[in-house]
Amino acid sequence: MAILVTGAAGFIGSHVVAALVARGEAVLGIDNLNDYYDPRLKEERLEKLRARPGFEFLHLDFADKNALDGRSAAEATRSNILSTSVHKPACAIPSITPMRIFNRTTPDT
């Protein structure tokens, strides 16, 4: 079983991933690699994480339901049956309200 970590390339997320992998957990990390701050920092973190056994990364936006339902995400979750998720959004974007993000990521009712 794997642990899903969103924002895996960010400061907090990358440290969470590193700690989980260090204790032997399988981790599926996702991140949209936005330019809220220099994306090269995120790429550098990912380069270090990709070298660790037990870490798999998907470049996708957690708020994009189609991407989450897409082939690569579906294959990754099938091969890493998820037991836990760690979701710590840490990006302040004034034009996107939490409810707007919530509405994009929850199934229609």
N, C-alpha and C positions, 0 to 999 in steps of 0.2 A: 504494500500500500504506500501511496505517496502523499505528501503534504503539498498543497497548492499555496504558493506565496505570490500575491499580486504586488506590483511595484518592485519586482525582484532586482531591478537594476538601480534603484534609488539607494540613498544612504542607509536608511533603516532596513529596507527590504533585503539589500545585499548582505547586511550583517546577520539578519535573521536566517537567510539561506545558508551562509557560511557556518553558523552555529549548528543548524539542523544537520547539514551534511557531515560536519565534524563528529557528530554523535551517531552517525550511521544511518540517518534517515534518507529516504528517497524524496527528492523535491522536484516539483514541476513549478517553474517560475514563469510568470507572464509580466510583461511591461509594454507600454506603448512607445517608450523611448521618445517622449515629447521633448520639446525644446524649452521647457519651463526654466531649466538651467542647462548649461553646456552638455549636450548629448555625448560628447567624447568622454566625460567622466563616467557616464553610465556604461558606455562601451568598454572602458578600461575595467570596470568592476565585473562586467559580464565575462570578459576574457579570462579573468582569474577564476571566476566561478565555473566556467565551462571546462576548466582543466581538472575539476574535482569529480571523481566518480560519484554517481548518485544524483547529479543535477542535470535536468533537461529544461530548455528555455523555449518559449514561444513568444515571438514579437507580435503582440496583438493588444487591442484596447479592451479593457474589462467592460467598458460601457458600450461596446459594439456587439450587440446580440448576434448579428450575422457572423461575425468573426468567431465568437465563442461557439457557435453552432457549426462552424466550418469544418472542413475535412481534417486539417492539421490538428485543430483543437480536439476533435472527436477521437482521432487516432491516438493522440497523446494521453487523453484521459482513459481510453480503453487499455492502453499498455501500462498505465499507472493508475490503478484504481485508487481514487482519492479517499483518504480517511479523515483529513482535516484541512481547513483552509485558514490562511492568515491574510487578512485584508486590512491594511493600514493606509488609506489614502492620505497623502501628505502634500497634495498640490493645491495651492490656493488659486483658483481661476474664477474671478468675480463674475464672469458672464455665464457660468454654469452653476446653477443652484443644485443643492443635493437632491431635491425632488425631481428635477429634470434628469439627473443621472439615474435616480431610483426608477423612474418611469421607463428609461431605456433599457434597464438591465433586468427588470422583472417580467415574468410572462404575462401576457394579456389575460384578463379575467372576464 
